[in-house]
């Protein structure tokens, strides 16, 4: 199969597909990057040559900043909110579910900041490994007058527990790598120079095992999880409802005005979120 995208660089070898995210300067999840990730997920899920998928970034300081706020402001709000009938009708939820359920092991290498929709994508994958002193996790949506609408309200409580998930979601503060490991967001937090070798070694190790065994073992683990669909459908509806609040649109516009989606602003995202309330 051919894997050619504008914002992803994909390498296939020894049963491992490594997708390096490339949307400088901070890997904001624009509609272009989202489209590439959706197309990549759909293709690699059916590639019999691949047993393991790695998502990573070479942008210094960032895996994925978050979903493009300008794109969110452009979503239509001139009709009443509506619940979809199935998860596949929400494109972002559908992408995340492909990464969660594909018959491959999916691994995310968190070498810098990951927030919002980027964090929701990371939580959809099977395993996450982060760099000590560099990995930073955040869900800033509530400060912008909305909510994590790309599956975060459903995935984070299952990883962290209800109280810790609400601390991250409602507090809109940074979660460092050590805490993220202790709370269960990261499998492990490793020294930066050990992160990539560890991820590559684990991926190759898993990929060396029979494809059917990887597929069936993952399928059996998925059977232990409660059904995501009802919660995702309700989350999508509540996200649409929030978008129709004028206070949310003011907060998102203010976010962009004070430095959101610039490198300088995103490196101080927790402080910037507080400034939106001033």
C-alpha positions as CSV (number, residue, x, y, z in Angstrom):
1,X,0.0,0.0,0.0
2,X,1.1,3.6,-0.7
3,X,1.0,6.0,2.3
4,X,1.5,9.6,1.1
5,X,0.1,12.5,2.9
6,X,0.7,16.2,3.3
7,X,1.0,16.3,7.1
8,X,2.1,12.7,7.9
9,X,5.3,11.0,7.0
10,X,4.8,7.2,7.1
11,X,7.4,4.5,7.1
12,X,6.7,0.8,7.0
13,X,9.2,-1.8,8.2
14,X,9.3,-5.1,10.1
15,X,5.5,-5.0,10.5
16,X,5.5,-1.5,12.1
17,X,3.9,1.6,10.5
18,X,5.4,4.7,12.0
19,X,3.5,7.9,11.2
20,X,5.3,11.2,12.1
21,X,3.0,14.2,12.4
22,X,4.3,17.2,10.5
23,X,2.2,20.4,10.7
24,X,4.6,23.0,11.9
25,X,5.1,24.9,14.0
26,X,3.1,23.3,16.8
27,X,1.1,20.5,15.0
28,X,-2.3,22.1,15.4
29,X,-4.8,19.6,14.3
30,X,-6.1,21.5,11.3
31,X,-8.7,20.0,9.0
32,X,-5.9,18.9,6.7
33,X,-4.0,17.0,9.4
34,X,-7.3,15.5,10.6
35,X,-8.1,14.3,7.1
36,X,-4.6,12.8,6.8
37,X,-5.0,11.0,10.1
38,X,-8.5,9.6,9.2
39,X,-7.2,8.4,5.8
40,X,-4.1,6.8,7.4
41,X,-6.2,5.1,10.1
42,X,-8.7,3.7,7.6
43,X,-5.9,2.4,5.3
44,X,-3.5,0.9,7.9
45,X,-6.3,-0.8,9.7
46,X,-6.7,-3.2,6.8
47,X,-3.0,-3.5,5.8
48,X,-2.0,-7.1,6.4
49,X,1.7,-6.1,6.4
50,X,1.3,-4.0,9.5
51,X,1.0,-5.4,13.1
52,X,1.9,-2.2,15.1
53,X,1.2,1.5,14.5
54,X,3.3,4.3,16.1
55,X,2.2,8.0,16.1
56,X,5.0,10.5,16.9
57,X,6.2,14.0,16.1
58,X,9.5,15.6,15.3
59,X,8.2,19.1,16.0
60,X,10.2,20.3,19.0
61,X,7.9,20.6,22.1
62,X,4.7,19.4,20.5
63,X,3.0,16.1,19.6
64,X,-0.4,17.8,18.7
65,X,-1.3,21.1,20.3
66,X,-5.1,20.6,20.0
67,X,-7.8,20.9,17.3
68,X,-7.8,24.1,15.3
69,X,-9.9,26.6,17.1
70,X,-10.5,28.6,13.9
71,X,-12.0,25.5,12.3
72,X,-14.2,25.0,15.4
73,X,-15.5,28.6,15.0
74,X,-16.3,27.8,11.4
75,X,-18.6,24.9,12.3
76,X,-22.2,25.6,11.4
77,X,-24.5,26.7,14.2
78,X,-27.5,27.9,12.3
79,X,-29.6,24.8,12.9
80,X,-30.6,23.1,16.1
81,X,-28.2,20.6,17.8
82,X,-28.9,17.0,16.9
83,X,-27.8,13.6,18.2
84,X,-26.3,11.3,15.6
85,X,-27.7,7.8,15.4
86,X,-24.3,6.1,15.4
87,X,-20.7,6.9,16.2
88,X,-19.6,6.7,12.6
89,X,-21.6,9.8,11.7
90,X,-19.2,11.9,13.8
91,X,-16.0,12.0,11.7
92,X,-13.6,12.7,14.6
93,X,-15.2,10.1,16.9
94,X,-15.0,7.6,13.9
95,X,-11.3,8.3,13.5
96,X,-10.6,7.8,17.2
97,X,-12.5,4.6,17.2
98,X,-10.6,3.2,14.3
99,X,-7.3,3.7,16.2
100,X,-8.9,2.1,19.3
101,X,-10.4,-0.9,17.6
102,X,-8.1,-1.7,14.6
103,X,-6.6,-5.2,14.8
104,X,-3.1,-3.7,15.4
105,X,-1.3,-2.5,18.4
106,X,-1.5,1.4,18.4
107,X,1.2,3.3,20.3
108,X,1.6,7.0,20.9
109,X,5.0,8.6,21.6
110,X,4.4,11.8,23.6
111,X,7.6,13.8,23.3
112,X,6.1,17.2,24.0
113,X,2.7,18.9,24.6
114,X,-0.5,17.1,23.6
115,X,-3.8,18.7,24.2
116,X,-7.5,18.8,23.2
117,X,-8.2,16.7,20.1
118,X,-4.6,15.5,20.1
119,X,-5.0,14.2,23.6
120,X,-8.3,12.6,22.6
121,X,-6.6,10.8,19.7
122,X,-3.7,9.7,22.1
123,X,-6.2,8.3,24.6
124,X,-7.9,6.3,21.8
125,X,-4.8,4.4,21.1
126,X,-3.7,1.3,23.0
127,X,-0.5,2.6,24.7
128,X,1.1,6.0,25.5
129,X,4.7,6.7,26.5
130,X,6.0,10.1,27.4
131,X,9.2,12.0,27.9
132,X,10.0,13.2,31.4
133,X,10.2,17.0,31.6
134,X,8.8,17.4,28.1
135,X,5.5,15.6,27.8
136,X,2.6,17.8,28.9
137,X,-1.1,16.8,28.6
138,X,-4.0,19.2,28.7
139,X,-7.7,19.5,27.9
140,X,-8.3,23.3,27.6
141,X,-11.8,23.2,26.1
142,X,-13.8,24.3,29.1
143,X,-11.8,27.5,29.4
144,X,-12.9,28.2,25.8
145,X,-16.5,27.7,26.7
146,X,-16.9,24.3,25.1
147,X,-16.1,20.7,26.3
148,X,-13.8,17.9,25.0
149,X,-16.0,16.8,22.1
150,X,-13.6,14.4,20.4
151,X,-14.1,11.6,22.9
152,X,-12.2,13.1,25.9
153,X,-15.1,13.1,28.3
154,X,-15.5,9.3,27.7
155,X,-11.9,8.2,27.5
156,X,-10.3,10.2,30.3
157,X,-12.5,8.9,33.2
158,X,-11.8,5.3,32.1
159,X,-8.0,6.0,32.2
160,X,-7.7,8.3,35.2
161,X,-10.9,7.8,37.2
162,X,-13.7,10.3,37.5
163,X,-12.2,12.7,40.0
164,X,-8.8,13.0,38.3
165,X,-10.5,13.3,34.9
166,X,-12.6,16.2,36.1
167,X,-9.6,17.8,37.6
168,X,-7.9,17.8,34.2
169,X,-11.1,18.7,32.2
170,X,-12.5,21.4,34.4
171,X,-9.2,22.7,35.7
172,X,-7.7,23.2,32.2
173,X,-4.3,22.9,33.7
174,X,-1.1,21.1,32.6
175,X,-0.5,17.5,33.5
176,X,3.2,16.7,33.6
177,X,4.6,13.4,32.6
178,X,5.3,12.0,36.1
179,X,1.8,12.7,37.2
180,X,0.3,11.4,34.0
181,X,2.2,8.1,34.5
182,X,1.1,7.9,38.1
183,X,-2.6,8.6,37.2
184,X,-2.6,6.1,34.3
185,X,-2.6,8.4,31.2
186,X,0.9,7.3,30.3
187,X,2.0,3.6,30.4
188,X,5.5,4.9,31.3
189,X,7.4,8.2,31.6
190,X,10.9,7.9,30.4
191,X,14.0,10.1,30.1
192,X,13.8,11.9,26.7
193,X,16.8,10.1,25.2
194,X,15.3,6.8,26.1
195,X,11.7,7.4,24.9
196,X,12.1,6.7,21.1
197,X,14.4,3.7,21.5
198,X,12.0,2.2,24.0
199,X,8.9,2.7,21.7
200,X,10.7,1.4,18.7
201,X,11.9,-1.7,20.6
202,X,8.5,-2.5,22.0
203,X,6.8,-2.0,18.6
204,X,9.3,-4.3,16.9
205,X,8.9,-6.9,19.7
206,X,5.1,-6.9,19.3
207,X,5.3,-7.0,15.5
208,X,7.5,-10.1,15.7
209,X,4.6,-12.1,17.0
210,X,1.8,-13.8,14.9
211,X,-0.6,-11.3,13.5
212,X,-3.7,-13.3,14.4
213,X,-2.6,-13.6,18.0
214,X,-2.1,-9.8,18.2
215,X,-5.5,-9.3,16.6
216,X,-7.4,-11.7,18.8
217,X,-5.7,-10.7,22.0
218,X,-6.6,-7.0,21.4
219,X,-10.1,-8.0,20.4
220,X,-10.5,-9.9,23.7
221,X,-9.2,-6.9,25.7
222,X,-11.7,-4.6,23.9
223,X,-14.5,-6.9,25.0
224,X,-13.6,-6.0,28.6
225,X,-14.5,-2.4,28.0
226,X,-18.0,-0.9,28.3
227,X,-19.7,0.2,25.1
228,X,-18.4,3.7,24.1
229,X,-21.1,4.5,21.6
230,X,-23.9,5.9,23.9
231,X,-21.4,8.2,25.7
232,X,-19.8,9.4,22.5
233,X,-23.1,10.2,20.9
234,X,-24.2,12.2,23.9
235,X,-20.8,14.0,24.1
236,X,-21.2,15.0,20.5
237,X,-24.6,16.5,21.1
238,X,-23.4,18.4,24.2
239,X,-20.5,19.7,22.2
240,X,-22.9,21.0,19.5
241,X,-25.0,22.7,22.2
242,X,-21.9,24.4,23.7
243,X,-20.9,25.7,20.3
244,X,-24.2,27.6,20.1
245,X,-23.4,29.7,23.2
246,X,-22.2,33.2,22.3
247,X,-20.0,33.2,25.4
248,X,-18.1,30.2,23.9
249,X,-17.6,31.9,20.6
250,X,-16.3,35.0,22.5
251,X,-13.9,32.9,24.5
252,X,-12.6,31.1,21.4
253,X,-12.0,34.3,19.6
254,X,-10.3,35.7,22.7
255,X,-8.1,32.7,22.8
256,X,-6.8,33.4,19.3
257,X,-6.3,37.1,20.1
258,X,-4.2,36.5,23.2
259,X,-1.8,34.0,21.6
260,X,-3.6,30.7,21.2
261,X,-2.2,28.6,18.3
262,X,1.1,30.4,18.4
263,X,4.2,28.7,19.8
264,X,4.7,31.2,22.5
265,X,1.1,31.1,23.6
266,X,0.8,27.3,23.6
267,X,3.9,26.9,25.7
268,X,2.0,28.7,28.5
269,X,-1.4,27.3,27.7
270,X,-2.5,26.9,31.3
271,X,-1.8,30.5,32.1
272,X,-3.4,31.6,28.8
273,X,-6.6,29.8,29.7
274,X,-6.9,31.8,32.9
275,X,-6.5,35.0,30.9
276,X,-9.7,34.2,29.0
277,X,-11.7,34.7,32.2
278,X,-10.2,38.2,32.9
